[in-house]
Amino acid sequence: MSKIFFTSDTHFGHASIIKLSSRPFKNVEEMNRVMIERWNERIGPDDLVYHLGDFALTKDHKWVGEVIDSLNGKIHLIAGNHEHAALANAHKFEWVKEYFELRVDDPEHPKGAQWITLFHYAMRVWRHDFRGTWQLYGHTHNTLPDKPHKMAIDVGVDCHNFYPLSYEEVKAIMQTKQWVYPFDDRKG
């Protein structure tokens, strides 16, 4: 059975991101190698991966295609603000979109499914946030403080030791939130 994973802001090939985001790598080659290893350690060939933008930042489009080919999973790309090299390889992704609302069947959910808004940028509100839908984002490189009352988290690699997060891991994080259904007359 396929699993679902989320990640963002890998910035493959981007040497300056090491200093800009205080990444613990000696050089860009080590960063790329470690992130590819950690990705493939968790993700199988048939797993679904939602990458929420800023896949790579380099002029070497051919090399980015090779990186995509080296990664396990069926990768769906939500475009970020640094996607030139990834878009040159758009055919290697399952699809590329600006925004997506994902429905995940979950027998533990009161309604049998969890809706998740996927966007590169953090949002203050999103469709049905008042009903407990989630929003996953990147872009901030672990600089945006978490809001314990909002069902939103940064899934960027800088927040999660350079690993993608599984749906189960995201769910566990969301279960720690202090979100409260805003209407007294109905259940969430």
C-alpha positions in Angstrom: 0.0 0.0 0.0 1.3 3.4 -0.9 2.1 5.9 1.8 1.8 9.7 1.5 4.7 12.1 2.3 5.2 15.8 2.4 8.3 18.0 2.1 9.4 21.4 0.9 12.4 23.7 0.2 15.0 21.1 -0.6 16.8 23.6 -2.7 18.9 20.9 -4.4 22.0 22.4 -5.9 21.8 25.7 -4.1 25.1 26.2 -2.3 24.0 29.6 -0.7 21.1 28.0 1.2 23.6 26.3 3.5 24.6 29.7 5.0 21.2 31.4 4.5 19.3 28.7 6.4 22.2 27.6 8.7 22.1 24.1 7.3 24.7 21.7 8.9 26.5 20.7 5.7 30.1 21.3 4.6 29.1 21.9 1.0 26.4 21.6 -1.5 27.4 18.1 -2.6 27.1 16.8 1.0 23.7 18.5 1.4 22.4 17.0 -1.9 23.7 13.5 -1.0 22.2 13.6 2.6 18.8 14.8 1.4 18.6 12.2 -1.3 19.6 9.5 1.2 17.1 10.6 3.8 14.3 10.9 1.1 15.0 7.4 -0.2 15.4 6.0 3.3 11.7 6.8 4.1 10.0 6.8 0.7 9.4 3.7 -1.4 9.0 3.6 -5.2 5.2 3.6 -5.2 4.7 6.1 -2.4 3.1 9.5 -3.1 5.2 12.6 -2.4 3.9 16.2 -2.3 6.8 18.6 -2.6 5.6 22.0 -1.6 8.0 24.1 -3.6 11.6 25.2 -4.1 12.7 21.9 -5.3 16.1 23.1 -6.7 18.0 26.3 -7.3 20.6 25.8 -10.0 21.1 26.5 -13.7 21.9 22.9 -14.4 18.5 21.6 -15.5 19.9 18.3 -16.7 21.4 17.6 -13.3 18.0 18.4 -11.7 16.4 15.9 -13.9 18.9 13.3 -12.7 18.1 14.2 -9.1 14.4 13.7 -9.7 15.2 10.3 -11.3 17.2 9.3 -8.2 14.4 10.0 -5.8 11.8 7.3 -4.8 8.1 7.9 -5.0 5.6 9.5 -7.3 6.4 13.2 -6.9 3.8 15.9 -7.1 5.1 19.5 -7.2 3.4 22.5 -5.7 5.4 25.3 -7.4 7.4 27.6 -5.1 9.2 30.8 -5.9 12.4 29.0 -7.1 11.2 26.5 -9.7 13.0 27.3 -13.0 15.1 24.2 -13.0 12.2 22.0 -11.7 9.8 23.4 -14.3 12.4 22.6 -17.0 11.8 19.0 -15.9 8.1 19.2 -15.3 7.5 16.0 -17.3 9.3 14.1 -14.6 6.7 15.0 -11.9 3.3 13.4 -11.6 1.9 17.0 -12.0 2.9 20.6 -11.2 0.3 22.9 -9.6 0.3 26.2 -7.8 -2.1 25.0 -5.1 -3.9 21.7 -4.3 -6.5 20.5 -1.9 -5.8 16.8 -1.1 -8.3 14.4 0.4 -6.7 11.6 2.4 -8.9 8.6 3.4 -8.4 8.1 7.1 -10.6 5.7 9.0 -9.7 7.4 12.3 -11.1 10.7 11.1 -14.7 11.4 12.3 -15.7 12.0 8.7 -13.5 9.2 7.2 -11.1 11.6 5.4 -8.8 14.5 6.1 -8.7 17.5 3.8 -5.3 19.2 3.4 -4.5 22.5 1.6 -1.1 22.3 0.0 0.6 25.6 -0.9 4.2 26.9 -0.9 3.3 29.8 1.4 1.8 29.9 4.8 -1.8 31.1 5.0 -3.7 32.7 7.9 -6.9 31.2 6.6 -7.8 28.6 4.0 -10.9 26.8 2.8 -12.7 25.1 5.6 -10.0 25.9 8.2 -12.9 26.4 10.6 -13.8 22.8 10.1 -10.4 21.4 11.0 -8.8 21.1 7.5 -5.1 21.3 7.5 -2.7 23.6 5.7 0.9 22.4 4.9 3.4 24.9 3.6 7.1 25.6 3.2 9.0 28.8 2.1 9.9 30.0 5.6 12.8 27.7 6.4 11.8 27.2 10.0 11.6 31.0 10.7 7.8 31.4 11.1 6.7 30.6 14.6 4.1 27.8 14.8 0.6 28.8 15.9 -0.7 26.2 18.3 -4.4 27.1 17.5 -4.0 26.8 13.7 -4.0 23.4 11.9 -1.0 24.4 9.8 2.6 23.4 9.8 5.8 24.0 7.8 6.9 20.7 6.2 10.1 22.2 4.9 13.3 20.1 5.3 14.8 22.7 7.6 12.1 22.0 10.2 12.4 18.2 10.1 16.1 17.2 10.0 16.0 17.1 6.2 13.5 14.2 6.0 10.1 14.2 4.3 7.2 13.7 6.7 4.7 11.0 6.4 0.9 11.6 6.7 1.1 9.8 10.0 3.8 12.1 11.3 1.9 15.2 10.2 -1.3 13.8 11.8 0.6 13.3 15.1 1.8 16.9 15.0 -1.7 18.1 14.3 -3.0 16.1 17.3 -0.8 18.2 19.6 -2.5 21.4 18.4 -5.0 23.2 20.6 -7.5 23.9 17.8 -11.1 24.2 18.9 -14.1 23.9 16.7 -15.5 27.5 16.6 -19.2 26.8 16.6 -20.9 25.5 19.7 -24.0 24.0 17.9 -22.1 21.4 15.8 -19.3 19.0 16.0 -16.1 19.4 13.9 
